[in-house]
């Protein structure tokens, strides 16, 4: 696995730690942002903030697990670790797509540093997922599912 994949996976996890902490510890900037974003949807801002915190926490942990699997050399053809890593990249792509939609559709003015971070994670997760193609993810998934029978 090349160094780009490992570094961007670790960096993605590290970047998300800050956002998890700000949501769970109710930093004022995070509370204000979710008050603003929850208004158009008519939902409780605290619920929205904590729900988003859980989604980002899962992505964060997923990136750290993927990084661990990558540095240990566990990600290879027909391994469940390959499936886990591919899943976490897909999950990160989905979470950051949701973050970008929230920034552009729910805020009065999108915060560009947040947009840049979300784009970084989205783009590098996509590149890293495409990098996993060499392991033939679909055949690995089929092989692992048929070996369980």
ChimeraX commands (.cxc) that place a marker at each C-alpha (Angstrom):
marker #1 position 0.00,0.00,0.00 radius 0.5
marker #1 position 1.52,3.30,-0.92 radius 0.5
marker #1 position 2.42,6.02,1.54 radius 0.5
marker #1 position -0.22,8.45,0.17 radius 0.5
marker #1 position -3.03,6.11,1.20 radius 0.5
marker #1 position -1.63,5.61,4.68 radius 0.5
marker #1 position -0.94,9.29,5.34 radius 0.5
marker #1 position -4.29,10.55,4.02 radius 0.5
marker #1 position -6.17,7.87,5.97 radius 0.5
marker #1 position -4.45,8.88,9.20 radius 0.5
marker #1 position -4.85,12.59,8.44 radius 0.5
marker #1 position -8.57,12.14,7.75 radius 0.5
marker #1 position -9.05,10.47,11.12 radius 0.5
marker #1 position -7.03,13.14,12.91 radius 0.5
marker #1 position -8.96,15.97,11.26 radius 0.5
marker #1 position -12.27,14.46,12.34 radius 0.5
marker #1 position -11.20,14.15,16.00 radius 0.5
marker #1 position -11.52,17.91,16.42 radius 0.5
marker #1 position -15.07,17.90,15.06 radius 0.5
marker #1 position -16.14,14.98,17.23 radius 0.5
marker #1 position -14.84,16.74,20.34 radius 0.5
marker #1 position -16.50,20.06,19.45 radius 0.5
marker #1 position -19.88,18.37,19.02 radius 0.5
marker #1 position -19.81,16.14,22.10 radius 0.5
marker #1 position -18.38,18.80,24.40 radius 0.5
marker #1 position -20.78,21.45,23.06 radius 0.5
marker #1 position -18.19,24.02,22.08 radius 0.5
marker #1 position -20.01,27.34,21.60 radius 0.5
marker #1 position -19.03,27.59,17.92 radius 0.5
marker #1 position -20.50,24.14,17.28 radius 0.5
marker #1 position -23.67,24.86,19.26 radius 0.5
marker #1 position -24.25,28.08,17.29 radius 0.5
marker #1 position -23.65,26.35,13.97 radius 0.5
marker #1 position -26.19,23.65,14.75 radius 0.5
marker #1 position -28.76,26.17,15.95 radius 0.5
marker #1 position -28.39,27.84,12.55 radius 0.5
marker #1 position -28.49,24.58,10.56 radius 0.5
marker #1 position -31.35,22.95,12.49 radius 0.5
marker #1 position -33.69,25.91,11.99 radius 0.5
marker #1 position -34.54,25.24,8.29 radius 0.5
marker #1 position -35.23,21.58,9.09 radius 0.5
marker #1 position -37.28,22.31,12.18 radius 0.5
marker #1 position -35.42,19.84,14.41 radius 0.5
marker #1 position -33.82,20.12,17.81 radius 0.5
marker #1 position -30.29,21.55,17.38 radius 0.5
marker #1 position -28.88,19.51,20.28 radius 0.5
marker #1 position -30.17,16.26,18.78 radius 0.5
marker #1 position -28.83,17.27,15.36 radius 0.5
marker #1 position -25.41,18.15,16.81 radius 0.5
marker #1 position -25.09,14.90,18.77 radius 0.5
marker #1 position -26.41,12.79,15.87 radius 0.5
marker #1 position -23.86,14.41,13.58 radius 0.5
marker #1 position -21.19,13.82,16.24 radius 0.5
marker #1 position -21.97,10.09,16.23 radius 0.5
marker #1 position -21.81,9.94,12.42 radius 0.5
marker #1 position -18.43,11.70,12.43 radius 0.5
marker #1 position -17.17,9.56,15.33 radius 0.5
marker #1 position -17.89,6.40,13.31 radius 0.5
marker #1 position -16.02,7.87,10.33 radius 0.5
marker #1 position -13.13,8.92,12.56 radius 0.5
marker #1 position -12.80,5.49,14.19 radius 0.5
marker #1 position -13.16,3.88,10.76 radius 0.5
marker #1 position -10.24,5.88,9.40 radius 0.5
marker #1 position -8.09,4.93,12.40 radius 0.5
marker #1 position -9.00,1.24,12.02 radius 0.5
marker #1 position -8.23,1.43,8.30 radius 0.5
marker #1 position -4.89,3.11,9.01 radius 0.5
marker #1 position -4.01,0.38,11.50 radius 0.5
marker #1 position -4.94,-2.35,9.00 radius 0.5
marker #1 position -2.93,-0.61,6.27 radius 0.5
marker #1 position 0.26,-0.23,8.30 radius 0.5
marker #1 position 0.00,-3.82,9.52 radius 0.5
marker #1 position -0.28,-5.05,5.92 radius 0.5
marker #1 position -3.61,-6.74,6.60 radius 0.5
marker #1 position -5.42,-5.26,3.60 radius 0.5
marker #1 position -5.06,-7.79,0.79 radius 0.5
marker #1 position -7.16,-9.74,-1.70 radius 0.5
marker #1 position -9.82,-11.97,-0.15 radius 0.5
marker #1 position -9.45,-10.53,3.33 radius 0.5
marker #1 position -12.18,-9.18,5.53 radius 0.5
marker #1 position -9.84,-6.29,6.32 radius 0.5
marker #1 position -10.09,-5.24,2.68 radius 0.5
marker #1 position -13.88,-5.15,2.99 radius 0.5
marker #1 position -13.70,-3.17,6.26 radius 0.5
marker #1 position -11.31,-0.63,4.75 radius 0.5
marker #1 position -13.42,-0.22,1.60 radius 0.5
marker #1 position -16.54,0.19,3.75 radius 0.5
marker #1 position -14.94,2.88,5.89 radius 0.5
marker #1 position -13.79,4.81,2.83 radius 0.5
marker #1 position -17.35,4.64,1.45 radius 0.5
marker #1 position -18.71,5.70,4.83 radius 0.5
marker #1 position -16.29,8.65,4.94 radius 0.5
marker #1 position -17.35,9.68,1.43 radius 0.5
marker #1 position -21.00,9.58,2.49 radius 0.5
marker #1 position -20.39,11.47,5.74 radius 0.5
marker #1 position -18.43,14.22,4.01 radius 0.5
marker #1 position -21.02,14.48,1.24 radius 0.5
marker #1 position -23.60,15.05,3.97 radius 0.5
marker #1 position -21.34,17.62,5.62 radius 0.5
marker #1 position -20.97,19.51,2.34 radius 0.5
marker #1 position -24.72,19.43,1.71 radius 0.5
marker #1 position -25.32,20.78,5.22 radius 0.5
marker #1 position -22.77,23.55,4.69 radius 0.5
marker #1 position -24.31,24.70,1.41 radius 0.5
marker #1 position -27.99,24.05,2.03 radius 0.5
marker #1 position -28.48,24.71,5.74 radius 0.5
marker #1 position -26.11,27.56,6.56 radius 0.5
marker #1 position -26.63,31.17,5.64 radius 0.5
marker #1 position -22.97,31.38,4.63 radius 0.5
marker #1 position -20.84,28.21,4.23 radius 0.5
marker #1 position -17.65,28.15,6.29 radius 0.5
marker #1 position -14.88,27.66,3.75 radius 0.5
marker #1 position -12.36,25.96,6.09 radius 0.5
marker #1 position -15.00,23.30,6.82 radius 0.5
marker #1 position -15.77,22.94,3.12 radius 0.5
marker #1 position -12.05,22.49,2.35 radius 0.5
marker #1 position -11.63,19.85,5.07 radius 0.5
marker #1 position -14.72,17.95,3.91 radius 0.5
marker #1 position -13.53,18.12,0.29 radius 0.5
marker #1 position -10.07,16.90,1.30 radius 0.5
marker #1 position -11.53,13.88,3.11 radius 0.5
marker #1 position -14.02,13.18,0.33 radius 0.5
marker #1 position -11.41,13.38,-2.45 radius 0.5
marker #1 position -8.70,11.41,-0.65 radius 0.5
marker #1 position -11.20,8.73,0.43 radius 0.5
marker #1 position -12.32,8.38,-3.18 radius 0.5
marker #1 position -8.72,8.12,-4.40 radius 0.5
marker #1 position -7.90,5.61,-1.65 radius 0.5
marker #1 position -11.00,3.55,-2.46 radius 0.5
marker #1 position -10.04,3.50,-6.13 radius 0.5
marker #1 position -6.55,2.44,-5.06 radius 0.5
marker #1 position -8.11,-0.64,-3.42 radius 0.5
marker #1 position -9.45,-1.79,-6.79 radius 0.5
marker #1 position -6.23,-3.66,-7.41 radius 0.5
marker #1 position -7.34,-6.08,-4.69 radius 0.5
marker #1 position -10.54,-6.86,-6.58 radius 0.5
marker #1 position -12.96,-5.91,-3.81 radius 0.5
marker #1 position -16.06,-7.51,-5.36 radius 0.5
marker #1 position -14.47,-10.92,-5.87 radius 0.5
marker #1 position -13.10,-10.73,-2.33 radius 0.5
marker #1 position -16.57,-9.97,-1.01 radius 0.5
marker #1 position -18.07,-12.89,-2.96 radius 0.5
marker #1 position -15.27,-15.21,-1.85 radius 0.5
marker #1 position -15.67,-14.27,1.80 radius 0.5
marker #1 position -19.45,-14.60,1.71 radius 0.5
marker #1 position -19.29,-18.04,0.02 radius 0.5
marker #1 position -16.72,-19.30,2.52 radius 0.5
marker #1 position -19.17,-18.59,5.38 radius 0.5
marker #1 position -21.69,-21.14,4.01 radius 0.5
marker link #1:1,2 radius 0.2
marker link #1:2,3 radius 0.2
marker link #1:3,4 radius 0.2
marker link #1:4,5 radius 0.2
marker link #1:5,6 radius 0.2
marker link #1:6,7 radius 0.2
marker link #1:7,8 radius 0.2
marker link #1:8,9 radius 0.2
marker link #1:9,10 radius 0.2
marker link #1:10,11 radius 0.2
marker link #1:11,12 radius 0.2
marker link #1:12,13 radius 0.2
marker link #1:13,14 radius 0.2
marker link #1:14,15 radius 0.2
marker link #1:15,16 radius 0.2
marker link #1:16,17 radius 0.2
marker link #1:17,18 radius 0.2
marker link #1:18,19 radius 0.2
marker link #1:19,20 radius 0.2
marker link #1:20,21 radius 0.2
marker link #1:21,22 radius 0.2
marker link #1:22,23 radius 0.2
marker link #1:23,24 radius 0.2
marker link #1:24,25 radius 0.2
marker link #1:25,26 radius 0.2
marker link #1:26,27 radius 0.2
marker link #1:27,28 radius 0.2
marker link #1:28,29 radius 0.2
marker link #1:29,30 radius 0.2
marker link #1:30,31 radius 0.2
marker link #1:31,32 radius 0.2
marker link #1:32,33 radius 0.2
marker link #1:33,34 radius 0.2
marker link #1:34,35 radius 0.2
marker link #1:35,36 radius 0.2
marker link #1:36,37 radius 0.2
marker link #1:37,38 radius 0.2
marker link #1:38,39 radius 0.2
marker link #1:39,40 radius 0.2
marker link #1:40,41 radius 0.2
marker link #1:41,42 radius 0.2
marker link #1:42,43 radius 0.2
marker link #1:43,44 radius 0.2
marker link #1:44,45 radius 0.2
marker link #1:45,46 radius 0.2
marker link #1:46,47 radius 0.2
marker link #1:47,48 radius 0.2
marker link #1:48,49 radius 0.2
marker link #1:49,50 radius 0.2
marker link #1:50,51 radius 0.2
marker link #1:51,52 radius 0.2
marker link #1:52,53 radius 0.2
marker link #1:53,54 radius 0.2
marker link #1:54,55 radius 0.2
marker link #1:55,56 radius 0.2
marker link #1:56,57 radius 0.2
marker link #1:57,58 radius 0.2
marker link #1:58,59 radius 0.2
marker link #1:59,60 radius 0.2
marker link #1:60,61 radius 0.2
marker link #1:61,62 radius 0.2
marker link #1:62,63 radius 0.2
marker link #1:63,64 radius 0.2
marker link #1:64,65 radius 0.2
marker link #1:65,66 radius 0.2
marker link #1:66,67 radius 0.2
marker link #1:67,68 radius 0.2
marker link #1:68,69 radius 0.2
marker link #1:69,70 radius 0.2
marker link #1:70,71 radius 0.2
marker link #1:71,72 radius 0.2
marker link #1:72,73 radius 0.2
marker link #1:73,74 radius 0.2
marker link #1:74,75 radius 0.2
marker link #1:75,76 radius 0.2
marker link #1:76,77 radius 0.2
marker link #1:77,78 radius 0.2
marker link #1:78,79 radius 0.2
marker link #1:79,80 radius 0.2
marker link #1:80,81 radius 0.2
marker link #1:81,82 radius 0.2
marker link #1:82,83 radius 0.2
marker link #1:83,84 radius 0.2
marker link #1:84,85 radius 0.2
marker link #1:85,86 radius 0.2
marker link #1:86,87 radius 0.2
marker link #1:87,88 radius 0.2
marker link #1:88,89 radius 0.2
marker link #1:89,90 radius 0.2
marker link #1:90,91 radius 0.2
marker link #1:91,92 radius 0.2
marker link #1:92,93 radius 0.2
marker link #1:93,94 radius 0.2
marker link #1:94,95 radius 0.2
marker link #1:95,96 radius 0.2
marker link #1:96,97 radius 0.2
marker link #1:97,98 radius 0.2
marker link #1:98,99 radius 0.2
marker link #1:99,100 radius 0.2
marker link #1:100,101 radius 0.2
marker link #1:101,102 radius 0.2
marker link #1:102,103 radius 0.2
marker link #1:103,104 radius 0.2
marker link #1:104,105 radius 0.2
marker link #1:105,106 radius 0.2
marker link #1:106,107 radius 0.2
marker link #1:107,108 radius 0.2
marker link #1:108,109 radius 0.2
marker link #1:109,110 radius 0.2
marker link #1:110,111 radius 0.2
marker link #1:111,112 radius 0.2
marker link #1:112,113 radius 0.2
marker link #1:113,114 radius 0.2
marker link #1:114,115 radius 0.2
marker link #1:115,116 radius 0.2
marker link #1:116,117 radius 0.2
marker link #1:117,118 radius 0.2
marker link #1:118,119 radius 0.2
marker link #1:119,120 radius 0.2
marker link #1:120,121 radius 0.2
marker link #1:121,122 radius 0.2
marker link #1:122,123 radius 0.2
marker link #1:123,124 radius 0.2
marker link #1:124,125 radius 0.2
marker link #1:125,126 radius 0.2
marker link #1:126,127 radius 0.2
marker link #1:127,128 radius 0.2
marker link #1:128,129 radius 0.2
marker link #1:129,130 radius 0.2
marker link #1:130,131 radius 0.2
marker link #1:131,132 radius 0.2
marker link #1:132,133 radius 0.2
marker link #1:133,134 radius 0.2
marker link #1:134,135 radius 0.2
marker link #1:135,136 radius 0.2
marker link #1:136,137 radius 0.2
marker link #1:137,138 radius 0.2
marker link #1:138,139 radius 0.2
marker link #1:139,140 radius 0.2
marker link #1:140,141 radius 0.2
marker link #1:141,142 radius 0.2
marker link #1:142,143 radius 0.2
marker link #1:143,144 radius 0.2
marker link #1:144,145 radius 0.2
marker link #1:145,146 radius 0.2
marker link #1:146,147 radius 0.2
marker link #1:147,148 radius 0.2
marker link #1:148,149 radius 0.2
view
